Structure formats: C-alpha cells, structure tokens
Amino acid sequence: MIHTMPTARLRIDYELLRDYELLVTGHTVHGFVSAESMRPVRPPKDFLRLFEESM
C-alpha cells in the first residue's frame, strides 16, 4: 500500500495474510535517481500521472 505521493523516494507497505490472518508486515523504499549523475530526482511525470489515476 502506498500512502503518499512519491517525491525522490517511494515507500511501499506490505501485509502478508493467510486465510485473513495477518502473518507479517514490512516495507520497501525505492529511490528515483538520475542515470547520469546518480543523484535523487523527482519521478517522471508519466509515473506520477499513472500513480494519481490509480489512487
């Protein structure tokens, strides 16, 4: 589950269930970086548009 609009980072939270019983939770953090400079950048506009449409 994604709770906020991404900036240079995107956090995704997970819940693992078995027969509606919560077994474990976790999260991953993904970063957007420039291929040239390897510095943090904002996500591409197409990504943000698709993200907004799915929320």
PyMOL commands that place a pseudoatom at each C-alpha (Angstrom):
pseudoatom trace, name=CA, resn=MET, resi=1, chain=A, elem=C, hetatm=0, pos=[0.000, 0.000, 0.000]
pseudoatom trace, name=CA, resn=ILE, resi=2, chain=A, elem=C, hetatm=0, pos=[1.282, 3.434, -0.879]
pseudoatom trace, name=CA, resn=HIS, resi=3, chain=A, elem=C, hetatm=0, pos=[0.059, 6.227, 1.384]
pseudoatom trace, name=CA, resn=THR, resi=4, chain=A, elem=C, hetatm=0, pos=[1.631, 9.381, -0.037]
pseudoatom trace, name=CA, resn=MET, resi=5, chain=A, elem=C, hetatm=0, pos=[2.548, 10.856, -3.388]
pseudoatom trace, name=CA, resn=PRO, resi=6, chain=A, elem=C, hetatm=0, pos=[6.173, 9.949, -4.120]
pseudoatom trace, name=CA, resn=THR, resi=7, chain=A, elem=C, hetatm=0, pos=[8.964, 12.503, -4.141]
pseudoatom trace, name=CA, resn=ALA, resi=8, chain=A, elem=C, hetatm=0, pos=[12.518, 11.261, -4.688]
pseudoatom trace, name=CA, resn=ARG, resi=9, chain=A, elem=C, hetatm=0, pos=[11.553, 8.206, -2.591]
pseudoatom trace, name=CA, resn=LEU, resi=10, chain=A, elem=C, hetatm=0, pos=[8.597, 5.862, -2.671]
pseudoatom trace, name=CA, resn=ARG, resi=11, chain=A, elem=C, hetatm=0, pos=[7.685, 3.689, 0.339]
pseudoatom trace, name=CA, resn=ILE, resi=12, chain=A, elem=C, hetatm=0, pos=[5.518, 0.626, -0.230]
pseudoatom trace, name=CA, resn=ASP, resi=13, chain=A, elem=C, hetatm=0, pos=[3.992, -1.130, 2.788]
pseudoatom trace, name=CA, resn=TYR, resi=14, chain=A, elem=C, hetatm=0, pos=[3.092, -4.825, 2.675]
pseudoatom trace, name=CA, resn=GLU, resi=15, chain=A, elem=C, hetatm=0, pos=[0.895, -7.168, 4.680]
pseudoatom trace, name=CA, resn=LEU, resi=16, chain=A, elem=C, hetatm=0, pos=[1.118, -10.938, 4.246]
pseudoatom trace, name=CA, resn=LEU, resi=17, chain=A, elem=C, hetatm=0, pos=[-2.103, -12.779, 5.095]
pseudoatom trace, name=CA, resn=ARG, resi=18, chain=A, elem=C, hetatm=0, pos=[-3.090, -16.440, 5.322]
pseudoatom trace, name=CA, resn=ASP, resi=19, chain=A, elem=C, hetatm=0, pos=[-6.827, -17.092, 5.440]
pseudoatom trace, name=CA, resn=TYR, resi=20, chain=A, elem=C, hetatm=0, pos=[-7.397, -13.475, 6.621]
pseudoatom trace, name=CA, resn=GLU, resi=21, chain=A, elem=C, hetatm=0, pos=[-4.820, -13.893, 9.419]
pseudoatom trace, name=CA, resn=LEU, resi=22, chain=A, elem=C, hetatm=0, pos=[-2.063, -11.274, 9.377]
pseudoatom trace, name=CA, resn=LEU, resi=23, chain=A, elem=C, hetatm=0, pos=[1.273, -13.109, 9.398]
pseudoatom trace, name=CA, resn=VAL, resi=24, chain=A, elem=C, hetatm=0, pos=[3.796, -10.338, 8.835]
pseudoatom trace, name=CA, resn=THR, resi=25, chain=A, elem=C, hetatm=0, pos=[4.161, -6.722, 7.755]
pseudoatom trace, name=CA, resn=GLY, resi=26, chain=A, elem=C, hetatm=0, pos=[7.027, -4.995, 6.004]
pseudoatom trace, name=CA, resn=HIS, resi=27, chain=A, elem=C, hetatm=0, pos=[8.004, -2.210, 3.664]
pseudoatom trace, name=CA, resn=THR, resi=28, chain=A, elem=C, hetatm=0, pos=[10.458, -1.340, 0.933]
pseudoatom trace, name=CA, resn=VAL, resi=29, chain=A, elem=C, hetatm=0, pos=[11.808, 2.073, -0.040]
pseudoatom trace, name=CA, resn=HIS, resi=30, chain=A, elem=C, hetatm=0, pos=[12.557, 2.802, -3.689]
pseudoatom trace, name=CA, resn=GLY, resi=31, chain=A, elem=C, hetatm=0, pos=[14.511, 5.801, -4.899]
pseudoatom trace, name=CA, resn=PHE, resi=32, chain=A, elem=C, hetatm=0, pos=[14.368, 7.780, -8.113]
pseudoatom trace, name=CA, resn=VAL, resi=33, chain=A, elem=C, hetatm=0, pos=[17.842, 8.776, -9.331]
pseudoatom trace, name=CA, resn=SER, resi=34, chain=A, elem=C, hetatm=0, pos=[19.293, 10.368, -12.418]
pseudoatom trace, name=CA, resn=ALA, resi=35, chain=A, elem=C, hetatm=0, pos=[21.097, 7.851, -14.624]
pseudoatom trace, name=CA, resn=GLU, resi=36, chain=A, elem=C, hetatm=0, pos=[23.755, 10.457, -15.434]
pseudoatom trace, name=CA, resn=SER, resi=37, chain=A, elem=C, hetatm=0, pos=[24.517, 11.921, -12.016]
pseudoatom trace, name=CA, resn=MET, resi=38, chain=A, elem=C, hetatm=0, pos=[23.157, 9.171, -9.723]
pseudoatom trace, name=CA, resn=ARG, resi=39, chain=A, elem=C, hetatm=0, pos=[21.579, 11.959, -7.638]
pseudoatom trace, name=CA, resn=PRO, resi=40, chain=A, elem=C, hetatm=0, pos=[17.984, 11.898, -6.356]
pseudoatom trace, name=CA, resn=VAL, resi=41, chain=A, elem=C, hetatm=0, pos=[15.382, 13.266, -8.767]
pseudoatom trace, name=CA, resn=ARG, resi=42, chain=A, elem=C, hetatm=0, pos=[11.613, 13.629, -8.889]
pseudoatom trace, name=CA, resn=PRO, resi=43, chain=A, elem=C, hetatm=0, pos=[9.705, 10.767, -10.504]
pseudoatom trace, name=CA, resn=PRO, resi=44, chain=A, elem=C, hetatm=0, pos=[8.854, 11.090, -14.202]
pseudoatom trace, name=CA, resn=LYS, resi=45, chain=A, elem=C, hetatm=0, pos=[5.601, 12.937, -14.970]
pseudoatom trace, name=CA, resn=ASP, resi=46, chain=A, elem=C, hetatm=0, pos=[4.131, 9.832, -16.635]
pseudoatom trace, name=CA, resn=PHE, resi=47, chain=A, elem=C, hetatm=0, pos=[4.756, 7.831, -13.452]
pseudoatom trace, name=CA, resn=LEU, resi=48, chain=A, elem=C, hetatm=0, pos=[3.060, 10.487, -11.306]
pseudoatom trace, name=CA, resn=ARG, resi=49, chain=A, elem=C, hetatm=0, pos=[0.076, 10.652, -13.673]
pseudoatom trace, name=CA, resn=LEU, resi=50, chain=A, elem=C, hetatm=0, pos=[-0.408, 6.870, -13.536]
pseudoatom trace, name=CA, resn=PHE, resi=51, chain=A, elem=C, hetatm=0, pos=[0.088, 6.905, -9.782]
pseudoatom trace, name=CA, resn=GLU, resi=52, chain=A, elem=C, hetatm=0, pos=[-2.605, 9.588, -9.333]
pseudoatom trace, name=CA, resn=GLU, resi=53, chain=A, elem=C, hetatm=0, pos=[-5.028, 7.691, -11.577]
pseudoatom trace, name=CA, resn=SER, resi=54, chain=A, elem=C, hetatm=0, pos=[-4.616, 4.513, -9.511]
pseudoatom trace, name=CA, resn=MET, resi=55, chain=A, elem=C, hetatm=0, pos=[-5.212, 6.203, -6.141]
for i in range(1, 55): cmd.bond("trace and resi %d" % i, "trace and resi %d" % (i + 1))
show_as sticks, trace
zoom trace
